Amino acid sequence: MERSGGRENLWDERAQAYRDSAPHASGPDLDLLVAWAGQGEGRTALDVGSGGGHLARRLGEAGFAVTTADPSAGMWPDVICQAEELPFSAASFDLVASRLASHHFAGAELALSEMARVTRELVLLEDLLFVDERVEEAEKLRDASHVRAYSLDQWHELFTVAGLEIEATEVIERQSSFSAWLERCGCKGDRAEKARELVSHRLDGDSYTSTVFLIEGVKAR
Ligand SMILES: C[S@@+](CC[C@H](N)C(=O)[O-])C[C@H]1O[C@@H](n2cnc3c(N)ncnc32)[C@H](O)[C@@H]1O
């Protein structure tokens, strides 16, 4: 598998599109993550793969002192780094969260163990749930940096291996514009047509259904 670290420019070019993206800026998934995070006053949070900064903004509004981490300089993170190698000491943050980024991590197991290492208390993860191989193929056609979406069983296993006890799991179906989804990654022409054909079972006109999972993990004592 390729590492995503050599693709900073790809994400730099997309940064404004992700800052402006409506499906990233709000939604029941984002509301639930922030509810799980709880009261932020006097607490610190690390947002891993912070992208356009929507989760970080909401955690900041909830009172957390937030540090953002992302390999893309164009995303304007506080710290430029990869999830697989977080440059922080053990137990540096009360909460570590990552939203819609881990399907880009070449080393999901390593990334989760890094998140578990640097949290004192909670790890909150949201990402695309594995649907089927047609969706995986469409994701890769649309975005060369897509590595893999995993099933809930696979994530539960990774949480356990990382020493995190699972407090809650939720699955949410989200509808968004398919053409805007392609556009954010500059996917056009034959690739776009092939991707459309592959996910035809998830499309209703331009409305694309994607499925995300959210897991709340607590550091085992
Ligand atoms: C869809 S955006 C994240 C959206 C953001 N979390 C939000 O709530 O708006 C995906 C991000 O993952 C980042 N990324 C890709 N590979 C990564 C890695 N190995 N470690 C950390 N972040 C990575 C990209 O640079 C990009 O900014």
The ligand as a Tripos MOL2 file, in Angstrom:
@<TRIPOS>MOLECULE
LIG
   27    29     1     0     0
SMALL
NO_CHARGES

@<TRIPOS>ATOM
      1 C1        -12.0840   14.5670    3.9940 C.3       1 LIG1
      2 S1        -10.7620   15.3600    4.7380 S.3       1 LIG1
      3 C2        -11.1900   15.3560    6.4830 C.3       1 LIG1
      4 C3        -12.4090   16.1590    6.8590 C.3       1 LIG1
      5 C4        -12.3530   16.7850    8.2310 C.3       1 LIG1
      6 N1        -11.9920   15.8530    9.2620 N.3       1 LIG1
      7 C5        -13.6770   17.4910    8.5820 C.2       1 LIG1
      8 O1        -14.2890   17.1990    9.6220 O.co2     1 LIG1
      9 O2        -14.0580   18.3990    7.8400 O.co2     1 LIG1
     10 C6         -9.4950   14.0900    4.7350 C.3       1 LIG1
     11 C7         -8.1640   14.5770    5.3030 C.3       1 LIG1
     12 O3         -7.3390   13.4360    5.5960 O.3       1 LIG1
     13 C8         -6.0160   13.8540    5.4700 C.3       1 LIG1
     14 N2         -5.1180   12.6920    5.4260 N.ar      1 LIG1
     15 C9         -4.7830   11.9160    4.3580 C.ar      1 LIG1
     16 N3         -3.8900   10.9850    4.7370 N.ar      1 LIG1
     17 C10        -3.6730   11.1600    6.0710 C.ar      1 LIG1
     18 C11        -2.8440   10.5020    7.0440 C.ar      1 LIG1
     19 N4         -2.0890    9.4660    6.7180 N.pl3     1 LIG1
     20 N5         -2.8650   10.9780    8.3060 N.ar      1 LIG1
     21 C12        -3.6380   12.0290    8.6490 C.ar      1 LIG1
     22 N6         -4.4440   12.6720    7.7720 N.ar      1 LIG1
     23 C13        -4.4520   12.2400    6.5010 C.ar      1 LIG1
     24 C14        -6.0250   14.6830    4.2000 C.3       1 LIG1
     25 O4         -4.8960   15.5370    4.1160 O.3       1 LIG1
     26 C15        -7.3480   15.4350    4.3480 C.3       1 LIG1
     27 O5         -7.1540   16.7170    4.8780 O.3       1 LIG1
@<TRIPOS>BOND
     1     1     2 1
     2     2     3 1
     3     2    10 1
     4     3     4 1
     5     4     5 1
     6     5     6 1
     7     5     7 1
     8     7     8 2
     9     7     9 1
    10    10    11 1
    11    11    12 1
    12    11    26 1
    13    12    13 1
    14    13    14 1
    15    13    24 1
    16    14    15 ar
    17    14    23 ar
    18    15    16 ar
    19    16    17 ar
    20    17    18 ar
    21    17    23 ar
    22    18    19 1
    23    18    20 ar
    24    20    21 ar
    25    21    22 ar
    26    22    23 ar
    27    24    25 1
    28    24    26 1
    29    26    27 1
@<TRIPOS>SUBSTRUCTURE
     1 LIG1         1 GROUP 0 **** ****
